[in-house]
Amino acid sequence: MRAWQTGEERDRIKPLERENRELRQANEILRKASAYFAAAELDRRFKP
């Protein structure tokens, strides 16, 4: 908690911070998955 935050602000911000963390984790998973599938597609295209 920051000194300038009221209890009401803290109650509003806490779920937003949790959602932000979850969305960042989901984005990281999707970024890694897209890189994996892109690499697999490139590998498939160049094999005889």
mmCIF file of the N, C-alpha and C atoms, coordinates in Angstrom:
data_MODEL
# 
_entry.id   MODEL 
# 
loop_
_atom_site.group_PDB 
_atom_site.id 
_atom_site.type_symbol 
_atom_site.label_atom_id 
_atom_site.label_alt_id 
_atom_site.label_comp_id 
_atom_site.label_asym_id 
_atom_site.label_entity_id 
_atom_site.label_seq_id 
_atom_site.pdbx_PDB_ins_code 
_atom_site.Cartn_x 
_atom_site.Cartn_y 
_atom_site.Cartn_z 
_atom_site.occupancy 
_atom_site.B_iso_or_equiv 
_atom_site.pdbx_formal_charge 
_atom_site.auth_seq_id 
_atom_site.auth_comp_id 
_atom_site.auth_asym_id 
_atom_site.auth_atom_id 
_atom_site.pdbx_PDB_model_num 
ATOM 1   N N  . MET A 1 1  ? 0.842   -1.177  0.000   1.00 0.00 ? 1  MET A N  1 
ATOM 2   C CA . MET A 1 1  ? 0.000   0.000   0.000   1.00 0.00 ? 1  MET A CA 1 
ATOM 3   C C  . MET A 1 1  ? 0.887   1.240   0.000   1.00 0.00 ? 1  MET A C  1 
ATOM 4   N N  . ARG A 1 2  ? 0.502   2.173   -0.801  1.00 0.00 ? 2  ARG A N  1 
ATOM 5   C CA . ARG A 1 2  ? 1.226   3.436   -0.841  1.00 0.00 ? 2  ARG A CA 1 
ATOM 6   C C  . ARG A 1 2  ? 0.566   4.407   0.120   1.00 0.00 ? 2  ARG A C  1 
ATOM 7   N N  . ALA A 1 3  ? 1.328   5.343   0.634   1.00 0.00 ? 3  ALA A N  1 
ATOM 8   C CA . ALA A 1 3  ? 0.825   6.282   1.632   1.00 0.00 ? 3  ALA A CA 1 
ATOM 9   C C  . ALA A 1 3  ? -0.352  7.095   1.104   1.00 0.00 ? 3  ALA A C  1 
ATOM 10  N N  . TRP A 1 4  ? -0.384  7.371   -0.191  1.00 0.00 ? 4  TRP A N  1 
ATOM 11  C CA . TRP A 1 4  ? -1.430  8.219   -0.743  1.00 0.00 ? 4  TRP A CA 1 
ATOM 12  C C  . TRP A 1 4  ? -2.708  7.457   -1.061  1.00 0.00 ? 4  TRP A C  1 
ATOM 13  N N  . GLN A 1 5  ? -2.683  6.126   -0.987  1.00 0.00 ? 5  GLN A N  1 
ATOM 14  C CA . GLN A 1 5  ? -3.857  5.337   -1.343  1.00 0.00 ? 5  GLN A CA 1 
ATOM 15  C C  . GLN A 1 5  ? -4.838  5.246   -0.182  1.00 0.00 ? 5  GLN A C  1 
ATOM 16  N N  . THR A 1 6  ? -6.100  5.398   -0.512  1.00 0.00 ? 6  THR A N  1 
ATOM 17  C CA . THR A 1 6  ? -7.145  5.162   0.477   1.00 0.00 ? 6  THR A CA 1 
ATOM 18  C C  . THR A 1 6  ? -7.527  3.688   0.399   1.00 0.00 ? 6  THR A C  1 
ATOM 19  N N  . GLY A 1 7  ? -8.282  3.235   1.372   1.00 0.00 ? 7  GLY A N  1 
ATOM 20  C CA . GLY A 1 7  ? -8.741  1.852   1.355   1.00 0.00 ? 7  GLY A CA 1 
ATOM 21  C C  . GLY A 1 7  ? -9.580  1.556   0.129   1.00 0.00 ? 7  GLY A C  1 
ATOM 22  N N  . GLU A 1 8  ? -10.391 2.520   -0.274  1.00 0.00 ? 8  GLU A N  1 
ATOM 23  C CA . GLU A 1 8  ? -11.235 2.351   -1.455  1.00 0.00 ? 8  GLU A CA 1 
ATOM 24  C C  . GLU A 1 8  ? -10.392 2.220   -2.717  1.00 0.00 ? 8  GLU A C  1 
ATOM 25  N N  . GLU A 1 9  ? -9.365  3.038   -2.837  1.00 0.00 ? 9  GLU A N  1 
ATOM 26  C CA . GLU A 1 9  ? -8.468  2.951   -3.993  1.00 0.00 ? 9  GLU A CA 1 
ATOM 27  C C  . GLU A 1 9  ? -7.743  1.615   -4.023  1.00 0.00 ? 9  GLU A C  1 
ATOM 28  N N  . ARG A 1 10 ? -7.279  1.192   -2.868  1.00 0.00 ? 10 ARG A N  1 
ATOM 29  C CA . ARG A 1 10 ? -6.560  -0.082  -2.771  1.00 0.00 ? 10 ARG A CA 1 
ATOM 30  C C  . ARG A 1 10 ? -7.475  -1.234  -3.185  1.00 0.00 ? 10 ARG A C  1 
ATOM 31  N N  . ASP A 1 11 ? -8.732  -1.194  -2.737  1.00 0.00 ? 11 ASP A N  1 
ATOM 32  C CA . ASP A 1 11 ? -9.685  -2.247  -3.087  1.00 0.00 ? 11 ASP A CA 1 
ATOM 33  C C  . ASP A 1 11 ? -9.974  -2.269  -4.587  1.00 0.00 ? 11 ASP A C  1 
ATOM 34  N N  . ARG A 1 12 ? -9.924  -1.121  -5.219  1.00 0.00 ? 12 ARG A N  1 
ATOM 35  C CA . ARG A 1 12 ? -10.161 -1.029  -6.657  1.00 0.00 ? 12 ARG A CA 1 
ATOM 36  C C  . ARG A 1 12 ? -8.927  -1.463  -7.444  1.00 0.00 ? 12 ARG A C  1 
ATOM 37  N N  . ILE A 1 13 ? -7.746  -1.125  -6.954  1.00 0.00 ? 13 ILE A N  1 
ATOM 38  C CA . ILE A 1 13 ? -6.503  -1.388  -7.677  1.00 0.00 ? 13 ILE A CA 1 
ATOM 39  C C  . ILE A 1 13 ? -6.065  -2.847  -7.568  1.00 0.00 ? 13 ILE A C  1 
ATOM 40  N N  . LYS A 1 14 ? -6.281  -3.470  -6.433  1.00 0.00 ? 14 LYS A N  1 
ATOM 41  C CA . LYS A 1 14 ? -5.792  -4.839  -6.215  1.00 0.00 ? 14 LYS A CA 1 
ATOM 42  C C  . LYS A 1 14 ? -6.290  -5.826  -7.283  1.00 0.00 ? 14 LYS A C  1 
ATOM 43  N N  . PRO A 1 15 ? -7.598  -5.883  -7.578  1.00 0.00 ? 15 PRO A N  1 
ATOM 44  C CA . PRO A 1 15 ? -8.024  -6.816  -8.629  1.00 0.00 ? 15 PRO A CA 1 
ATOM 45  C C  . PRO A 1 15 ? -7.495  -6.438  -10.018 1.00 0.00 ? 15 PRO A C  1 
ATOM 46  N N  . LEU A 1 16 ? -7.306  -5.150  -10.255 1.00 0.00 ? 16 LEU A N  1 
ATOM 47  C CA . LEU A 1 16 ? -6.751  -4.725  -11.540 1.00 0.00 ? 16 LEU A CA 1 
ATOM 48  C C  . LEU A 1 16 ? -5.300  -5.175  -11.682 1.00 0.00 ? 16 LEU A C  1 
ATOM 49  N N  . GLU A 1 17 ? -4.546  -5.096  -10.604 1.00 0.00 ? 17 GLU A N  1 
ATOM 50  C CA . GLU A 1 17 ? -3.159  -5.569  -10.643 1.00 0.00 ? 17 GLU A CA 1 
ATOM 51  C C  . GLU A 1 17 ? -3.104  -7.076  -10.864 1.00 0.00 ? 17 GLU A C  1 
ATOM 52  N N  . ARG A 1 18 ? -4.025  -7.807  -10.248 1.00 0.00 ? 18 ARG A N  1 
ATOM 53  C CA . ARG A 1 18 ? -4.076  -9.257  -10.433 1.00 0.00 ? 18 ARG A CA 1 
ATOM 54  C C  . ARG A 1 18 ? -4.423  -9.585  -11.891 1.00 0.00 ? 18 ARG A C  1 
ATOM 55  N N  . GLU A 1 19 ? -5.420  -8.888  -12.433 1.00 0.00 ? 19 GLU A N  1 
ATOM 56  C CA . GLU A 1 19 ? -5.800  -9.106  -13.823 1.00 0.00 ? 19 GLU A CA 1 
ATOM 57  C C  . GLU A 1 19 ? -4.635  -8.778  -14.756 1.00 0.00 ? 19 GLU A C  1 
ATOM 58  N N  . ASN A 1 20 ? -3.938  -7.695  -14.483 1.00 0.00 ? 20 ASN A N  1 
ATOM 59  C CA . ASN A 1 20 ? -2.788  -7.297  -15.278 1.00 0.00 ? 20 ASN A CA 1 
ATOM 60  C C  . ASN A 1 20 ? -1.728  -8.399  -15.268 1.00 0.00 ? 20 ASN A C  1 
ATOM 61  N N  . ARG A 1 21 ? -1.439  -8.946  -14.089 1.00 0.00 ? 21 ARG A N  1 
ATOM 62  C CA . ARG A 1 21 ? -0.447  -10.021 -13.968 1.00 0.00 ? 21 ARG A CA 1 
ATOM 63  C C  . ARG A 1 21 ? -0.889  -11.252 -14.769 1.00 0.00 ? 21 ARG A C  1 
ATOM 64  N N  . GLU A 1 22 ? -2.175  -11.615 -14.664 1.00 0.00 ? 22 GLU A N  1 
ATOM 65  C CA . GLU A 1 22 ? -2.682  -12.782 -15.386 1.00 0.00 ? 22 GLU A CA 1 
ATOM 66  C C  . GLU A 1 22 ? -2.620  -12.567 -16.896 1.00 0.00 ? 22 GLU A C  1 
ATOM 67  N N  . LEU A 1 23 ? -2.952  -11.366 -17.350 1.00 0.00 ? 23 LEU A N  1 
ATOM 68  C CA . LEU A 1 23 ? -2.898  -11.077 -18.780 1.00 0.00 ? 23 LEU A CA 1 
ATOM 69  C C  . LEU A 1 23 ? -1.467  -11.090 -19.300 1.00 0.00 ? 23 LEU A C  1 
ATOM 70  N N  . ARG A 1 24 ? -0.534  -10.586 -18.502 1.00 0.00 ? 24 ARG A N  1 
ATOM 71  C CA . ARG A 1 24 ? 0.879   -10.638 -18.910 1.00 0.00 ? 24 ARG A CA 1 
ATOM 72  C C  . ARG A 1 24 ? 1.357   -12.085 -19.028 1.00 0.00 ? 24 ARG A C  1 
ATOM 73  N N  . GLN A 1 25 ? 0.934   -12.941 -18.098 1.00 0.00 ? 25 GLN A N  1 
ATOM 74  C CA . GLN A 1 25 ? 1.308   -14.354 -18.161 1.00 0.00 ? 25 GLN A CA 1 
ATOM 75  C C  . GLN A 1 25 ? 0.700   -15.014 -19.394 1.00 0.00 ? 25 GLN A C  1 
ATOM 76  N N  . ALA A 1 26 ? -0.565  -14.717 -19.676 1.00 0.00 ? 26 ALA A N  1 
ATOM 77  C CA . ALA A 1 26 ? -1.218  -15.284 -20.858 1.00 0.00 ? 26 ALA A CA 1 
ATOM 78  C C  . ALA A 1 26 ? -0.523  -14.816 -22.129 1.00 0.00 ? 26 ALA A C  1 
ATOM 79  N N  . ASN A 1 27 ? -0.159  -13.542 -22.190 1.00 0.00 ? 27 ASN A N  1 
ATOM 80  C CA . ASN A 1 27 ? 0.549   -13.020 -23.361 1.00 0.00 ? 27 ASN A CA 1 
ATOM 81  C C  . ASN A 1 27 ? 1.886   -13.716 -23.554 1.00 0.00 ? 27 ASN A C  1 
ATOM 82  N N  . GLU A 1 28 ? 2.588   -13.975 -22.471 1.00 0.00 ? 28 GLU A N  1 
ATOM 83  C CA . GLU A 1 28 ? 3.880   -14.659 -22.567 1.00 0.00 ? 28 GLU A CA 1 
ATOM 84  C C  . GLU A 1 28 ? 3.696   -16.080 -23.097 1.00 0.00 ? 28 GLU A C  1 
ATOM 85  N N  . ILE A 1 29 ? 2.674   -16.772 -22.623 1.00 0.00 ? 29 ILE A N  1 
ATOM 86  C CA . ILE A 1 29 ? 2.383   -18.126 -23.110 1.00 0.00 ? 29 ILE A CA 1 
ATOM 87  C C  . ILE A 1 29 ? 2.067   -18.086 -24.599 1.00 0.00 ? 29 ILE A C  1 
ATOM 88  N N  . LEU A 1 30 ? 1.221   -17.145 -25.015 1.00 0.00 ? 30 LEU A N  1 
ATOM 89  C CA . LEU A 1 30 ? 0.859   -17.033 -26.430 1.00 0.00 ? 30 LEU A CA 1 
ATOM 90  C C  . LEU A 1 30 ? 2.060   -16.652 -27.289 1.00 0.00 ? 30 LEU A C  1 
ATOM 91  N N  . ARG A 1 31 ? 2.911   -15.795 -26.786 1.00 0.00 ? 31 ARG A N  1 
ATOM 92  C CA . ARG A 1 31 ? 4.119   -15.399 -27.522 1.00 0.00 ? 31 ARG A CA 1 
ATOM 93  C C  . ARG A 1 31 ? 5.017   -16.616 -27.743 1.00 0.00 ? 31 ARG A C  1 
ATOM 94  N N  . LYS A 1 32 ? 5.204   -17.414 -26.702 1.00 0.00 ? 32 LYS A N  1 
ATOM 95  C CA . LYS A 1 32 ? 6.049   -18.610 -26.828 1.00 0.00 ? 32 LYS A CA 1 
ATOM 96  C C  . LYS A 1 32 ? 5.417   -19.638 -27.757 1.00 0.00 ? 32 LYS A C  1 
ATOM 97  N N  . ALA A 1 33 ? 4.098   -19.805 -27.669 1.00 0.00 ? 33 ALA A N  1 
ATOM 98  C CA . ALA A 1 33 ? 3.410   -20.763 -28.533 1.00 0.00 ? 33 ALA A CA 1 
ATOM 99  C C  . ALA A 1 33 ? 3.508   -20.338 -29.995 1.00 0.00 ? 33 ALA A C  1 
ATOM 100 N N  . SER A 1 34 ? 3.321   -19.058 -30.265 1.00 0.00 ? 34 SER A N  1 
ATOM 101 C CA . SER A 1 34 ? 3.399   -18.598 -31.654 1.00 0.00 ? 34 SER A CA 1 
ATOM 102 C C  . SER A 1 34 ? 4.815   -18.768 -32.198 1.00 0.00 ? 34 SER A C  1 
ATOM 103 N N  . ALA A 1 35 ? 5.822   -18.521 -31.383 1.00 0.00 ? 35 ALA A N  1 
ATOM 104 C CA . ALA A 1 35 ? 7.203   -18.721 -31.822 1.00 0.00 ? 35 ALA A CA 1 
ATOM 105 C C  . ALA A 1 35 ? 7.468   -20.200 -32.105 1.00 0.00 ? 35 ALA A C  1 
ATOM 106 N N  . TYR A 1 36 ? 6.935   -21.074 -31.268 1.00 0.00 ? 36 TYR A N  1 
ATOM 107 C CA . TYR A 1 36 ? 7.107   -22.515 -31.452 1.00 0.00 ? 36 TYR A CA 1 
ATOM 108 C C  . TYR A 1 36 ? 6.491   -22.962 -32.776 1.00 0.00 ? 36 TYR A C  1 
ATOM 109 N N  . PHE A 1 37 ? 5.239   -22.555 -33.008 1.00 0.00 ? 37 PHE A N  1 
ATOM 110 C CA . PHE A 1 37 ? 4.558   -22.991 -34.220 1.00 0.00 ? 37 PHE A CA 1 
ATOM 111 C C  . PHE A 1 37 ? 5.147   -22.338 -35.475 1.00 0.00 ? 37 PHE A C  1 
ATOM 112 N N  . ALA A 1 38 ? 5.616   -21.114 -35.369 1.00 0.00 ? 38 ALA A N  1 
ATOM 113 C CA . ALA A 1 38 ? 6.265   -20.471 -36.511 1.00 0.00 ? 38 ALA A CA 1 
ATOM 114 C C  . ALA A 1 38 ? 7.549   -21.212 -36.866 1.00 0.00 ? 38 ALA A C  1 
ATOM 115 N N  . ALA A 1 39 ? 8.320   -21.592 -35.869 1.00 0.00 ? 39 ALA A N  1 
ATOM 116 C CA . ALA A 1 39 ? 9.559   -22.335 -36.116 1.00 0.00 ? 39 ALA A CA 1 
ATOM 117 C C  . ALA A 1 39 ? 9.247   -23.702 -36.723 1.00 0.00 ? 39 ALA A C  1 
ATOM 118 N N  . ALA A 1 40 ? 8.202   -24.355 -36.232 1.00 0.00 ? 40 ALA A N  1 
ATOM 119 C CA . ALA A 1 40 ? 7.821   -25.660 -36.773 1.00 0.00 ? 40 ALA A CA 1 
ATOM 120 C C  . ALA A 1 40 ? 7.379   -25.528 -38.228 1.00 0.00 ? 40 ALA A C  1 
ATOM 121 N N  . GLU A 1 41 ? 6.661   -24.472 -38.543 1.00 0.00 ? 41 GLU A N  1 
ATOM 122 C CA . GLU A 1 41 ? 6.214   -24.246 -39.924 1.00 0.00 ? 41 GLU A CA 1 
ATOM 123 C C  . GLU A 1 41 ? 7.407   -23.987 -40.839 1.00 0.00 ? 41 GLU A C  1 
ATOM 124 N N  . LEU A 1 42 ? 8.357   -23.191 -40.400 1.00 0.00 ? 42 LEU A N  1 
ATOM 125 C CA . LEU A 1 42 ? 9.548   -22.939 -41.213 1.00 0.00 ? 42 LEU A CA 1 
ATOM 126 C C  . LEU A 1 42 ? 10.339  -24.223 -41.422 1.00 0.00 ? 42 LEU A C  1 
ATOM 127 N N  . ASP A 1 43 ? 10.457  -25.021 -40.385 1.00 0.00 ? 43 ASP A N  1 
ATOM 128 C CA . ASP A 1 43 ? 11.183  -26.287 -40.474 1.00 0.00 ? 43 ASP A CA 1 
ATOM 129 C C  . ASP A 1 43 ? 10.489  -27.222 -41.462 1.00 0.00 ? 43 ASP A C  1 
ATOM 130 N N  . ARG A 1 44 ? 9.174   -27.247 -41.435 1.00 0.00 ? 44 ARG A N  1 
ATOM 131 C CA . ARG A 1 44 ? 8.403   -28.125 -42.314 1.00 0.00 ? 44 ARG A CA 1 
ATOM 132 C C  . ARG A 1 44 ? 8.550   -27.693 -43.775 1.00 0.00 ? 44 ARG A C  1 
ATOM 133 N N  . ARG A 1 45 ? 8.590   -26.411 -44.028 1.00 0.00 ? 45 ARG A N  1 
ATOM 134 C CA . ARG A 1 45 ? 8.667   -25.903 -45.401 1.00 0.00 ? 45 ARG A CA 1 
ATOM 135 C C  . ARG A 1 45 ? 9.998   -26.225 -46.075 1.00 0.00 ? 45 ARG A C  1 
ATOM 136 N N  . PHE A 1 46 ? 11.064  -26.285 -45.327 1.00 0.00 ? 46 PHE A N  1 
ATOM 137 C CA . PHE A 1 46 ? 12.382  -26.444 -45.931 1.00 0.00 ? 46 PHE A CA 1 
ATOM 138 C C  . PHE A 1 46 ? 12.883  -27.884 -45.940 1.00 0.00 ? 46 PHE A C  1 
ATOM 139 N N  . LYS A 1 47 ? 12.090  -28.797 -45.419 1.00 0.00 ? 47 LYS A N  1 
ATOM 140 C CA . LYS A 1 47 ? 12.507  -30.201 -45.481 1.00 0.00 ? 47 LYS A CA 1 
ATOM 141 C C  . LYS A 1 47 ? 12.032  -30.806 -46.799 1.00 0.00 ? 47 LYS A C  1 
ATOM 142 N N  . PRO A 1 48 ? 12.909  -31.563 -47.471 1.00 0.00 ? 48 PRO A N  1 
ATOM 143 C CA . PRO A 1 48 ? 12.519  -32.176 -48.762 1.00 0.00 ? 48 PRO A CA 1 
ATOM 144 C C  . PRO A 1 48 ? 11.514  -33.288 -48.591 1.00 0.00 ? 48 PRO A C  1 
# 
